[in-house]
Amino acid sequence: MQTSWQPKPGDRVFRPRRVRQFRLRRVLGITALFSAGYGNVGSSIYYALGVVAFVALGATPVALAVAGIIFIFNSLTYAEGGSTVPESGGSAAFARYAFNDLCGFISGWALILSYIATIAISAYTIPPYLSYFWPALANPTIGTSFSMGIVFILMLVNIIGVKESAKLNGLLIAFGIGTQLLLVILGAVLILTPNLRSLVWNMFGPGNWPPTTSLIYGIAIASLCFTGVETIAQLAEETRHPEKRIPQAYALLIVAVFTLFIGISVIALAAMTPQVLGDPVNGWARDPVAGVAASLPYPWLRAVFIPLVAVAASIILFGATNAGVLGSSRLTFNLASRRQFPAALNRVHPKFRTPYIAIITFSLLAIIMLIPGFYSTRFFVDLGAIYVFGSLATFAMAHASILKLRIKRPEMHRPFKLGWNITWKQRRLPITAIAGFLATTAVWLIVIVTTPLSGWAGGIWIAGGVLIYCLYRRKAHLPLTHTPAPEPDKPEK
């Protein structure tokens, strides 16, 4: 029986369009997390040790030790935060839970700047080391083109899959750490033990111990050696059992980084004066680990380790570049998933299940950032200044977020909870997070005062990001500080 009845407009049920939520595969274990973290943190010893020696002179191991303590504070904070908030946003996710969406975006946007600079600076540092084998790579045009090619290759690898990328990273980092560890052992036996008096003289002798102001600035510079600690937390959403694996990976990272960094710096000062180690013209400022290898007593050892260090440096820097691609894409995925970024960046590849739009976007931005390498003589210094701004600001926000969560949401499940707490208004606050917040904020201010470029570039980047965020939220009809939960569907009558 046919009928001409049609439903009235009021009889229809209208539902607003919802943002589709994508999921990443949980495939990563401790080895993959540690490799990504060390690839980002451990790479800095190959170029930062000489800079620290230039400023801190004989107090270089002391500056690195103090900065290493700050690094431990940062790692412990990220261990609690990553296990409590197992999302791919890291400090951005911590800040969103602790404060609001806007604070989370600012933290994430500052970190994205640091990641882009990480990709560029790590890739740009590889050709000088490989020029030991191919001198043509020392040419700025050829070397910069080579660096761009590295970023492009890693972009493709990360699109194919995080598991494949993590396996590659693990193999590369294992080789790099093995080389560093072997160099430390041989250096301790063949350089440090016979030259203990030289070490004491090179540290405390006349003209070798720095003034107090130089020591403080040296600690600030040394703190930059330990940036990149947030990389592990960025991969929380793709980690198997993140509540256990993330703290374990951070524990391994603390032991490896602290041991190797302090070991290499002490051996270097036992082998040469701080003036030679920090001399950018006739010394080893640009290649400090190679300087340790060149100080080995036997010619056949030098013949083996000098090229081996060149290979290991290139490999770990390659891993740092890869860690930057991983971190930036996963952070963007998190921001877009929480409607703090345009939804297009949340798109996951239908076959590989990776955030390919974000990977392509920030890899290309890093390639564009490398363009000044063709002609600028200050390019490396400028990249470092940009890198500093985002990293230290992010660390300070991470500490503040952990403290705020302890106050705001004490009932929150914390699989890994920091000890050594003090009680404030019936809330238990970790001493390491308080000390970490004060230390990283102080270092951040020192760096901004001494290198104004980082403040200008970082400020412009943050202002532009906040403008994009406000325009996007306004277009999406969302408040600036929070994302309303979707209303449940009403049953049809």
N, C-alpha and C positions, 0 to 999 in steps of 0.2 A: 504494500500500500504506500503510495507516494504522498508526500506532504510538502507544503510550501513553508513550513515553519523554519525560521532561522534564529540562532541565539542573539539575544540583545547584547550590546556592548557591556552592560553591567554584569552579564552572566559569565563573562570570560575572566579567567584568572591570569593576571599579568605578573611575571616574575622578572626582576632586573637581571641583566646579563652579569654573570660572575666571571671573575678572572680565573682562568684555568690554572690549577696548581700542578707543577711538574715535580717529579721526584728523581733524585740522583741515586745511582747504585752504591750500596755499601760494600765495597770491595777491598778497602785498605786496611792493612795491619800495622804493627809497630815499626817494621822495617821501612815501609813506604812513608810513614809519618816522619820518622827520624831522618830519612834521606832528604825529604822535602825541606825540613827545618834546617838541617845542617848545610844543605846546598845554599840556603839564603844567608845563614849566619856565618858559616865557616869560610865562605869565599872572601870575606873582608880582610883576613889576615894577609892575603897576597898583595894588597895595596895599601892597607891602613897602618900597618906596623911602622913603616918608614915615616909616615906623616906624624904619628904619635912620637916617634923618636926625635923628629925635627923640633917638636915643641917641648916635650917632657924630658929630653936628654937622658941622663942616667936613671931617672925615675920612671922610665917607660914600663918596667914590670909592675911597679907600684900603681901607676895610672891604670894599667890593664886589670890589675887585681881589684881595685876599687870599682872600676866599670863592670868587672865581672860579677861583683856582689850585686850591683844594680840589675844586671842581667838575670841573676838568680831570682831576685824579687819579681822581675817581669815574668819569668817562666812560671813561677809558682802561682802568680795571679791568673795567667792564662790557663794553667792546669785546672784550677778550680772553676774558672769561667767556662772553659771548653767542655768539661764534664757536666756542668750544671745546665748550660745552654748549648746542647750539641747541634748547633746550626753552622752553616758555612759563612756566617758573617763575622765571626771573631769578635773584636771589640765593638763593632757596629751593632751586633746582636746583643752584647752585654749592655750597651748604652740604651738600646731601645727598651729592654726589659727594665732597666734601672731608672731611666729618666723618661724619655718619650721618643717618638719617631724622628723628630727634628734633630735631637742630639745624636741619635743613632746614625742618621744620614750624614751629619757633619763628621763624625768619627770615621765612617766608612769612606766618605769622599776624600778626606785627608789621606787615608791609607791607600786609596786608589792612586793618588798622585805619587806616593812612595813606591808603589808597585810598578808603575810605568817607568819611573826613574831606575828602579832595580833592574828591570828588563834591559833598559838602554845601557846603564853603566856596566853591568856584568858582560853583556855582549860586546861592548866597546873595549873592554879590558882584555879580551881573549886574543886578538891579533898580535899585540906586542909580545905576549909570551910565545905564541907560535912562530913569531918572526925569528926565533932561534933556529928553526928549521927552514923557514921560507922568508928570507930577508925582505922580500917585496911587500909583505904584510905590514912592515913598518911605515910604508907610504900611507899618508892620511886618506887618500882617495880609495886605494885598494883595501886598506884595513877597515874603513867605515862601510864600504860595500860588502865586505865579508861579514861584518857584524849584522848588517841588515839581513843577509842571507840566513844567518843563524836564527834570528827571530822568526823569519818566515817558515823555516823548517820546523821549529818548535811549535808554531801555530798549527801546522798540519798534524803533528804528532798528538797534540792535545785535543784536537777535534776528533781524531780517531778513537781516543778513549783514555780515561784517567788511569786505568789499570796498566795499559801499555806504557803510558807516560811514566807512571810510578816505577815500573820494572826497569825502564831505561835509566831513570834517576837513581835507583838503588844501586845498579851496577857501577855507574859513574862515580857516585859518592863513595862507595866501598873502596874503589881504587884510589881515590884522592885521599881518604882518611888513612888508608894503609901506607901510602907514601909519606904523609905527614908524621904518622906514628913512628915509622922506621927512621925517619930523619931525626926525630926527637931522641930516640933511643941511641942511635949512633952519635948524635951530638952530645948527649949527656956523658957518654963513655969517652969519646975521643976529643971533645972540645971543652966541655964544662969541667970535668974532673981534673984534667991537668992545668986548668987555667982559672981556678977559684980566686986566686989573688987578682987576676986581671978583671974578673967580674966585679969584685969589691971596688977596685980602683975606677973602673969605667962607670960604676954607679955613684960612688961617693967621693971620688977624687976631685981636686980643684978644677972648677970649670965644667964639671960633669953633672953635679946636682943642680937642678933648676931653681930659680926664684919661686916663691909661693904662688904668685900670679900665673906663672907658666905651668906650674904643676896643676893648678885648678883647671886651666884651659886644656892641659893635656888629658886630664880625666874626662872633660867634656868631649874631646876628640875621640878618646878611647871608647867612650860609650857608644859611639857610632859603629864600632866594630861588632857590637852585639845586637844590632837591629836586625829585624827579620824573624824575631821569635814568634810573631803572630801567625806564621805560615801554617803551623800544625793545627791551630784552632780553626783556620779557614777550611780545613778538610774534614771537619767533624761530621758533616752531613753525609760523607762518603766513607766513613770509618766503621768497621765492625766493632761493636761494643765500645763506643766512644768513651763511656764513663770509666772504663779501665785503661783502654789503649792510649788515650791522650795524656793522662798523668805519667804513664810509663814512658812514653816517647819523650816527654819533657825531662824526665829524670835522666835518661840516657843523653839527651842533648846537653844538659848542664855539665855532666861529667866529661863528655868528649870535648866540648868547646873550652871549658875552663882549663882542662889539662893541657890541651894542645896549644892554646894561645899563650898561656903563661910559660909553658915549656919552651916554645920557639923564641919568645922574647928574651928569656934568661940566657939561652944558648947563644943568641945573636950578640948580646952584650958581653958574653964571655969571649966571643971570637973577635970583636971589633969595638972601637969606641963609639959612643952614641952619635958623635959628629959624623963619622963615616956612615953609620947606619941610616942617618937622617939626611944625608947630603943628596939633594935632587939632581946634581950635575955630575959629580965624580964619585958618588957613593952608591948606596943600595936603596934609596928612598922609594924608587918606583918598582923595585924587585927585591924586597927584603928577604924573602924565603930563599931565593936564589943566592943571596949573600951568605946565608948559613951553609948552603950546599957547597959554595965556593971556598968555604973556610975549613972543610974537611981536610985532614992532614995528608991523606994518600992520593996521589994523582989519579989512580984508577977509580977511587971512590968519587972524586970530583967529576971524572969523565962519565960516570954512570948517573950521578945524582943531579947534576946541573940540567941535562936534558929531561931527566925524569921529573924534576920539579916543574919544568916548563909544561910538560904534558899534564901533570897532576893539577897545576894551577888552571890550565885551560879547561880541564874536565870539571873541576868544582865550580868554576865560573859559568860553565855551560849549565851545570845543575842549578846554579842560582838564577840564571835566566829562565830556566824551565819552571822553577819555583815561583818566579814572578808572574809568569803566564797563568799558572795554576791558581795562585792566590787572587789575582785581580779578577779572573773570570768567576771564581766561586763567590767572591765578595759581591760582585755585581748581580749574580744569580740570587743571592740572599736579599739584596736591597730591592730588586724587581719583584721577587716573590712576596715581599711585604708591602708592596705598592709604595715604595720610596723612590722608585725609578720607573721609567716607561716599561710596559709589559713586554715589549719586543725583546728586551735584553734577558727576559726570563725564558726565552724559547730554548727547548732542548732538541737536539738532533734526533729525528725519528729512529735512526738505526743505531748510532753510537751512544745515545743517551748522555750527551755532554752539552753544556751551554755554549754552543758554537758561535752564536751571535756575539756574546760577550768576549769570547776568545779572539775572534777576528777583530772586533772593535779596538781592544786595548793593545793587541799586538801591532796593529797598524799605527796606533798613536805612538807606541814606542819606536817604531821605524821612522815616523816623522820626527820624533825627538832626536834621532840620531843624525839628522841632516846637517846640523852645525859642525859635526865632526869632520866634514870635508874641508872646512876652512878656519874654524875657530881654534886658537891655541889655549883658551881657557875653558874649553868645553867640559873637560873632566871635572874641574873644580866646580863649575856651575851645576853640573848634574849632582854632585855630592851635596851641595847646599840645598837643592830642591828635595833630595832624598831625606835629608835631616828633618825638615819641617814636618812632613807627614808622619814619620815614624815616631818621633818623640812625643808629639801631640797625641798620637793614638795610644801610646803606652800610658800616658798620664790619664787619659779617658778610661782605659781599661781598669786601672787601679781605682779610680773614682767610682766606676760602675760596680765593682765588686763590693766596695764599702757601702754604697747606696743600697745594693741588694741585701746586704746583711741587715741594714736598718729597715728597709721597706718591706722585704719579704723574708723574714727569718724562718718561716715554715717551709721554704722552697727546698726540694730534694737536692742535696749536694753529695753525689757519690764520692767526690774528693773534696775534703774541706780542710782549709789551711789551719794549722795550729798556731801556737804562740799568739793568743788573742788578749785584748784588753776589753774591759767592760765599760760601755758608755751608754747611759740611759737604758739599761737592761738589754743592750745589744752587744754581742761579742764581735769585735772588729780585729782582723788580723794585723799584727804589727808589720809584717812584710809588705802588705798592701799600702799601709800608711807611709812607711819609709820609701817604698817605691814611688808613690805619688809625689812626695816632696822632692825626691832626688831627680826624677825625670823632668818635673816641672822646672827645677832649678837649672838643669843642663840645657833644656829647651830654650830658656831665657838667655843663658850665656851664649849659646850658638847664634840666636837671632841678633844679639847685640854685636857679636864679633863678625858675623857674616850677614849684613843687611839684605843681601839678595834673597836669602831663604825666606825672610819675613815678607818682602814685597811679593815674591812669586807665590808663596803659600797663601798670603792674604787674598791675592787676586783669584787664585784657584778656589778658595773657600767661598768667596763672595759670588763668583760665577756659579758654583754648584748650588748654593742656597737659592739663587735666582731661578735656576732650572727646577729645583725641587718645589718652590712656591708656585711656579707656573703650572707644573704638572699636577700638583695637588688641587689647585684651583680648577683646572680643566676637568679633573676627575671628581669634583665636588666632594673633596675630603678635607677634614680639618688638618691644620699644619702639624699638630702635636700628637695625634693618635689616629688609628684606623678603626672605625666602628666595626664590630663583629657583625657578620651577615645575619639577617633575621631568618629564623626557620620558616620553611614553607608551611603555608596554611592548608589544611586538608580541603579538598574540593567537596562541595556539598552536592 
